[in-house]
């Protein structure tokens, strides 16, 4: 079970209410907590849902405007993304088995929201470089975010990327 901390606009478009109950991660589960928000494509009426893992900022982007509609695509795009970056197959299988559903929660980390706001600037710029909504390469956008620097608060290594985060843990 995953926890999706949805931004208010996404909650409204998805017609969902945030739950007060938040699940604990399963034993050994590392990809438990996700933040989600809408992302403009630059094409009228066409949006994406951006899912960002807390704390690594690994980013999965799905076409659509609601969590319910993008959830099946998320379950396909997440393993495809982490396979592209050579995550261990056993890790991928274990995490995807534990992603058997989701619970919606309100956002609680201002730090993650601030990182997401900065990511949106880059992603919206990248989207405008494509000729049409259909031609936007979600793989390209996700790959760009894997090398996006963010501040960790660590004095020894104050900046990292999602790629480096996972290389240190796997």
C-alpha positions in Angstrom: 0.0 0.0 0.0 1.3 3.4 -1.0 0.5 6.8 0.6 -0.2 9.5 -1.9 0.0 13.0 -0.4 -2.0 14.9 -3.0 -1.9 18.7 -3.5 -5.3 20.4 -3.0 -6.0 21.1 -6.7 -5.3 17.5 -7.5 -7.7 16.4 -4.7 -10.4 18.6 -6.1 -10.0 17.4 -9.7 -9.9 13.8 -8.6 -12.9 14.4 -6.3 -11.2 12.6 -3.5 -11.0 13.4 0.2 -7.8 13.0 2.1 -7.8 10.3 4.8 -6.8 11.0 8.4 -5.4 7.4 8.6 -2.0 7.0 7.1 -0.6 3.5 6.6 2.9 2.4 7.8 5.3 1.0 5.2 5.4 -2.8 4.9 8.5 -4.4 6.3 11.4 -3.4 4.0 9.3 -1.2 1.8 11.3 1.8 0.6 8.9 3.4 -1.9 5.9 3.9 0.5 5.3 7.7 0.5 4.6 9.7 -2.6 3.5 13.3 -3.3 1.4 14.2 -6.3 0.3 17.3 -8.0 -1.0 18.5 -11.4 1.5 19.6 -14.0 0.6 21.8 -17.0 1.7 20.5 -20.4 1.6 23.9 -22.2 -1.3 22.6 -24.3 -4.8 23.8 -23.4 -6.8 21.3 -21.3 -4.0 18.7 -21.3 -2.4 18.0 -17.9 -0.2 15.4 -16.3 -0.1 14.1 -12.7 3.4 14.2 -11.3 4.2 11.7 -8.6 7.3 12.4 -6.5 8.8 9.9 -4.1 9.6 11.2 -0.6 12.5 11.5 0.2 14.4 10.7 -3.0 12.4 12.9 -5.3 12.2 10.1 -7.9 9.6 11.4 -10.3 6.9 9.5 -12.3 4.8 11.5 -14.8 1.4 10.2 -16.1 -1.0 11.6 -18.6 -4.3 12.7 -17.1 -5.9 14.9 -14.5 -6.9 12.5 -11.7 -5.3 10.0 -9.4 -7.8 7.3 -10.3 -7.2 7.7 -14.0 -3.4 7.8 -13.7 -3.0 5.1 -11.1 -2.8 2.2 -13.7 -0.3 4.1 -15.7 1.8 4.9 -12.6 2.0 1.1 -11.9 3.5 0.7 -15.4 5.7 3.7 -15.5 7.3 3.3 -12.1 9.0 -0.1 -12.8 9.9 1.0 -16.3 11.7 4.1 -14.9 13.6 2.2 -12.3 14.5 -0.5 -14.8 16.0 2.1 -17.1 18.3 3.1 -14.3 19.4 -0.5 -13.5 17.7 -0.9 -10.2 18.1 -4.6 -9.0 15.3 -6.8 -10.3 14.5 -8.2 -6.9 14.0 -4.7 -5.5 11.7 -3.8 -8.4 9.6 -6.9 -7.9 9.4 -6.5 -4.1 8.3 -2.8 -4.3 5.7 -3.4 -7.0 4.2 -6.3 -5.0 3.7 -3.9 -2.2 2.1 -1.2 -4.4 -1.2 -3.1 -4.4 -3.2 0.1 -3.7 -3.1 3.5 -2.3 -4.4 5.8 0.5 -4.8 9.5 -0.1 -3.4 11.9 2.4 -2.9 15.6 2.7 0.5 17.1 2.0 2.6 17.5 5.2 6.1 18.3 4.0 6.7 21.9 2.9 10.2 20.9 1.8 8.9 18.3 -0.7 6.3 20.8 -2.0 9.1 23.4 -2.5 11.2 20.9 -4.4 8.2 20.0 -6.5 7.5 23.7 -7.3 11.1 24.0 -8.7 10.7 20.8 -10.6 7.5 22.1 -12.2 9.4 25.1 -13.7 11.8 22.7 -15.5 9.2 20.2 -16.6 6.8 22.9 -18.0 9.7 24.4 -19.9 10.6 20.9 -21.3 7.0 20.2 -22.3 6.9 23.4 -24.4 9.7 22.1 -26.5 7.5 19.5 -28.0 5.1 20.0 -30.9 2.0 18.5 -29.4 0.7 17.0 -26.1 0.9 13.5 -27.7 4.5 13.9 -28.7 5.7 14.8 -25.2 8.1 12.0 -24.1 7.4 11.1 -20.5 10.5 9.0 -20.4 12.6 12.1 -21.4 10.9 14.2 -18.6 11.4 11.5 -16.0 15.0 10.9 -17.0 15.8 14.6 -16.7 14.4 14.6 -13.1 16.7 11.7 -12.1 19.7 14.1 -12.5 18.0 17.1 -10.9 20.0 18.4 -7.9 18.3 19.1 -4.6 19.6 20.2 -1.2 19.7 17.5 1.5 20.7 19.5 4.6 23.8 17.3 5.0 26.9 19.4 5.6 29.2 16.9 4.0 27.2 16.3 0.8 24.7 19.2 0.7 23.4 18.3 -2.8 22.3 15.1 -4.4 20.1 13.7 -7.2 17.5 11.0 -7.1 19.9 8.8 -9.0 22.7 9.3 -6.4 20.1 8.8 -3.6 19.2 5.3 -4.8 22.8 4.4 -5.7 23.8 4.9 -2.1 20.9 2.8 -0.8 20.9 -0.1 -3.2 
